[in-house]
Amino acid sequence: MADDTLGVVIERLFAVIESRRDSDPRRSYTAELLAEPEARIAQKIGEEAVETVIAALGPEHEAVARESADLLYHLMVLWARRGLTPADIGVELASREGVSGHDEKAGRSRPSGPSRKPEVK
């Protein structure tokens, strides 16, 4: 019987994602995503996040589980694309253990990217 604990399943799925890197994008959805621009993967993550939120607002626990699985899969495709592994994410999560969420957030450096200009009234 297969071990279905989350960590083991994530490791197995990530290995499949990595194995699809050189597959034919016409035959593998994962290979298709990995061949797309990174912005497309990010778009899929956004779509799956919205679907997870919508499911969370409904009564079905199973819908939340399904959408969460889709979201995790697309995140793992992004990790693979970026050269990250589940272990890298585990290290980041472990570094936050025992730290208040407020303190952790306050200690983050601002992400790079377009800065927002204050709205002029």
C-alpha positions in Angstrom: 0.0 0.0 0.0 1.4 3.4 -1.0 2.3 6.0 1.6 -0.2 8.8 1.2 1.2 11.3 3.7 1.4 14.8 2.2 5.2 15.0 2.2 5.6 11.6 0.5 2.9 12.4 -2.1 4.5 15.8 -2.9 7.9 14.1 -3.4 6.4 11.5 -5.7 4.5 14.1 -7.7 7.5 16.4 -7.9 9.6 13.5 -9.3 6.9 13.0 -12.0 6.9 16.7 -12.8 10.7 16.7 -13.2 10.5 13.5 -15.4 8.1 15.4 -17.8 10.6 18.1 -18.5 11.8 16.5 -21.7 8.4 15.0 -22.7 6.3 16.0 -25.7 4.2 19.0 -24.7 1.4 17.6 -27.0 1.2 14.5 -24.8 1.9 15.8 -21.3 0.1 18.8 -19.7 3.1 19.1 -17.3 5.5 19.3 -20.3 3.2 21.8 -21.9 3.3 24.0 -18.8 7.1 23.7 -18.5 7.5 24.8 -22.1 5.3 27.9 -21.7 6.6 31.2 -20.5 6.8 31.4 -16.7 4.0 34.0 -16.7 1.6 31.3 -18.0 2.5 29.1 -15.0 1.9 32.1 -12.7 -1.4 32.7 -14.4 -2.5 29.1 -13.7 -1.5 29.4 -10.1 -3.6 32.5 -9.8 -6.6 30.7 -11.4 -6.2 27.8 -9.1 -5.9 30.1 -6.1 -9.2 31.8 -7.0 -10.9 28.4 -7.5 -9.6 27.3 -4.0 -11.0 30.5 -2.5 -14.4 29.9 -4.2 -14.4 26.3 -3.0 -13.6 27.5 0.6 -16.7 29.7 0.5 -18.9 26.6 -0.2 -20.0 23.8 2.0 -18.0 20.9 0.3 -14.8 19.9 2.0 -14.0 17.7 -0.9 -14.1 20.7 -3.3 -11.5 22.5 -1.1 -9.3 19.4 -1.2 -9.6 19.1 -5.0 -8.8 22.7 -5.6 -6.0 22.7 -3.1 -4.4 19.7 -4.9 -4.6 21.6 -8.2 -3.0 24.7 -6.6 -0.2 22.6 -5.1 0.4 20.9 -8.4 0.8 24.2 -10.3 3.0 25.6 -7.5 5.3 22.5 -7.9 5.5 23.1 -11.7 6.7 26.6 -10.9 9.2 25.3 -8.4 10.5 22.9 -11.0 10.7 25.7 -13.6 12.6 27.9 -11.1 15.0 25.0 -10.1 13.5 24.8 -6.6 12.6 21.5 -4.9 10.1 20.6 -2.2 13.2 20.5 0.1 13.9 24.1 -0.6 10.4 25.1 0.4 10.7 22.9 3.5 13.8 24.8 4.5 12.0 28.1 4.1 9.0 26.8 6.1 11.2 25.4 8.8 13.0 28.7 9.2 9.7 30.3 10.1 8.7 27.8 12.8 8.4 29.4 16.2 8.3 32.9 14.7 5.1 35.0 14.9 3.5 35.6 11.6 3.5 39.3 12.2 7.2 39.3 13.1 8.1 37.2 10.1 6.2 39.4 7.7 7.7 42.6 9.2 11.2 41.1 8.7 10.8 40.4 5.0 12.6 42.6 2.6 10.3 44.2 0.0 10.0 42.0 -3.1 11.6 43.4 -6.2 9.3 44.5 -9.0 7.2 47.5 -9.9 6.7 49.8 -6.9 3.4 51.4 -6.3 3.2 55.1 -6.4 1.0 56.7 -3.7 -2.3 57.7 -5.0 -2.6 61.5 -5.3 -5.9 62.9 -4.1 
